Amino acid sequence: MSRHRDYFNQMAAQWDGICTREGFLRLTHIIAQLDIRPGAAVLDVGSGTGILLPLLTQAVGEKGRIVALDFAEEMLTRAKAKGFAGNIEYIVADSSDMPLPDESFDWAICNAALPHFPDKSKALAEIARVLKRGGKLVICHAQSRQAVNEMHRTIGGAVANDLIPDNGQLRQFLADSGFTGIEIENGTDRYIAIAVRA
């Protein structure tokens, strides 16, 4: 765990440069398709430097609420420094042990983060805990599953084995964690999995 945290704290300074314009446009399209309603409560799991925050604040509007959560404090320091408008709370915490009340979010968005959860089952169960019944989890990447996994293997080191599970594995993880209505799309330029808290 500390290896992962150290890696992401060290990467924070160059993180925004890794997200290409094309990637951001894909994420914009993904978030727009979700039908997040004004006033919604959204958890941004593995928020990093806050790449999704401008999109999420626009979606939830003035009466909405966003919690940006990440285990790498340097990532959130940079996100906070951007001064995004809106009702955003920044929390440094691990995805498998979140200091958040049960059933408090309508949406949990997990962008480019799932591969980095050391215990995916535990993290997904924890996300299910904080989602309201009928709330939705969205796991997304601005690349295909194969591209993400190959990139992490190529980088090596702390993230060499940080992979998106195959569809069967992910469905099992999600079902075991209390999710239903699981849909997985592995496109050439995006990966999206959506599941509903049962």
C-alpha positions in Angstrom: 0.0 0.0 0.0 2.7 2.5 0.9 4.5 1.7 -2.3 1.4 2.7 -4.2 0.9 5.9 -2.1 4.5 6.9 -2.6 4.2 6.3 -6.4 1.1 8.5 -6.7 2.4 11.2 -4.5 5.5 11.4 -6.6 3.5 11.4 -9.8 1.1 14.2 -8.7 3.2 17.0 -10.2 2.9 15.6 -13.7 -0.5 13.9 -13.5 -2.5 16.5 -15.3 -0.1 16.2 -18.3 -0.8 12.5 -18.6 -4.5 13.2 -19.3 -4.6 14.1 -23.0 -7.2 16.5 -24.6 -8.7 13.5 -26.4 -8.9 11.5 -23.1 -10.6 14.5 -21.4 -13.2 14.7 -24.2 -14.0 11.0 -23.8 -14.5 11.5 -20.1 -16.7 14.5 -20.8 -18.8 12.3 -23.0 -19.0 9.5 -20.5 -20.1 11.8 -17.6 -22.7 13.5 -19.9 -24.2 10.1 -20.7 -24.7 9.2 -17.0 -27.7 11.5 -16.4 -26.5 12.7 -13.0 -29.3 15.0 -11.8 -28.9 18.4 -10.2 -28.7 18.0 -6.4 -27.1 14.6 -6.5 -24.4 13.5 -4.1 -21.4 12.1 -5.9 -18.3 10.3 -4.6 -15.3 10.6 -6.8 -13.2 7.6 -5.7 -9.5 8.0 -6.6 -10.1 11.6 -7.5 -6.4 12.3 -8.1 -5.8 15.9 -9.2 -9.5 16.4 -9.7 -9.7 15.8 -13.5 -13.5 14.9 -13.2 -14.4 17.6 -10.7 -15.3 20.4 -13.2 -17.6 17.9 -15.0 -19.2 16.6 -11.8 -19.8 20.1 -10.3 -21.5 21.1 -13.6 -23.7 17.9 -13.4 -24.8 18.2 -9.8 -25.3 22.0 -9.8 -25.3 24.4 -6.8 -27.4 22.1 -4.6 -25.3 19.0 -5.3 -22.5 17.6 -3.2 -19.2 16.0 -4.2 -16.7 14.2 -2.1 -13.2 13.8 -3.8 -11.4 10.9 -2.1 -7.9 9.7 -2.7 -5.2 8.0 -0.6 -2.4 10.1 -2.1 -2.5 13.4 -0.2 -0.3 15.2 -2.8 -2.9 14.5 -5.5 -5.7 16.0 -3.5 -3.6 19.0 -2.5 -3.2 19.8 -6.2 -6.9 19.2 -6.9 -7.9 21.6 -4.0 -5.4 24.2 -5.3 -7.3 24.5 -8.6 -10.1 26.2 -6.6 -13.0 24.5 -8.3 -16.4 26.1 -7.5 -19.1 24.0 -5.9 -19.8 22.0 -2.8 -16.7 19.8 -2.8 -15.1 18.1 0.2 -11.6 16.6 -0.1 -10.9 13.5 1.9 -7.5 11.7 2.1 -8.5 8.0 2.7 -8.2 4.5 1.4 -11.0 3.3 -0.8 -11.3 0.1 1.3 -11.8 2.1 4.5 -13.7 5.3 3.9 -14.7 7.6 6.8 -18.1 8.2 5.3 -21.6 7.2 6.5 -23.7 4.4 5.1 -26.0 5.1 2.1 -25.0 8.7 1.6 -24.3 8.9 -2.2 -26.4 8.7 -5.3 -23.3 8.0 -7.5 -19.8 6.7 -7.1 -17.4 7.4 -10.0 -14.2 5.5 -10.2 -12.2 7.0 -13.1 -8.8 5.4 -13.8 -8.6 4.0 -10.3 -9.9 0.5 -10.0 -6.7 -1.2 -11.2 -4.8 0.4 -8.3 -7.0 -1.0 -5.5 -4.9 -3.7 -3.8 -8.1 -5.5 -2.6 -10.8 -4.8 -5.2 -13.4 -6.9 -3.4 -13.0 -4.9 -0.2 -13.0 -1.6 -2.0 -16.1 -2.4 -4.0 -17.9 -3.6 -0.9 -17.0 -0.3 0.8 -18.3 1.7 -2.2 -21.5 -0.3 -2.0 -21.8 0.5 1.7 -21.7 4.3 1.1 -24.1 4.2 -1.9 -27.8 4.6 -1.4 -30.0 1.7 -2.5 -30.4 2.1 -6.2 -27.3 4.3 -6.3 -24.9 3.7 -9.2 -21.2 2.9 -9.4 -19.4 3.9 -12.6 -16.0 2.5 -13.3 -14.4 4.2 -16.4 -11.2 4.7 -18.3 -10.5 6.9 -21.4 -8.8 3.8 -23.0 -9.7 0.2 -23.6 -9.1 -2.5 -20.9 -6.2 -3.9 -23.0 -4.6 -0.5 -23.4 -4.8 0.3 -19.7 -3.4 -3.1 -18.7 -0.6 -2.9 -21.2 0.3 0.6 -20.1 0.6 -0.5 -16.4 2.7 -3.5 -17.3 5.0 -1.2 -19.4 5.4 1.3 -16.6 6.2 -1.5 -14.2 7.3 -1.0 -10.6 4.5 -0.3 -8.2 1.8 -0.4 -10.9 3.0 -3.4 -12.9 0.2 -5.7 -11.7 -2.5 -3.0 -11.4 -4.9 -4.4 -14.0 -8.6 -4.1 -14.9 -10.0 -7.6 -14.3 -11.6 -9.5 -17.2 -15.4 -9.2 -17.5 -16.2 -12.4 -15.7 -14.0 -11.5 -12.7 -15.3 -8.0 -12.4 -18.9 -9.2 -12.6 -18.2 -11.6 -9.8 -16.5 -8.9 -7.7 -19.4 -6.6 -8.2 -22.1 -9.2 -7.5 -20.3 -10.3 -4.3 -20.2 -6.7 -3.2 -23.9 -6.2 -3.5 -24.3 -4.8 -7.0 -26.8 -5.8 -9.7 -27.7 -4.7 -13.2 -24.1 -4.9 -14.2 -23.2 -3.5 -17.7 -19.6 -3.6 -19.1 -18.5 -1.9 -22.3 -14.9 -2.3 -23.5 -14.6 0.0 -26.5 -11.5 0.7 -28.5 -11.1 4.1 -26.8 -13.0 3.7 -23.5 -13.9 1.3 -20.8 -17.1 1.7 -18.8 -18.7 -0.6 -16.2 -21.9 0.5 -14.5 -23.6 -1.3 -11.6 -26.5 -0.6 -9.3 -26.4 -0.9 -5.5 -29.0 -3.6 -4.8 
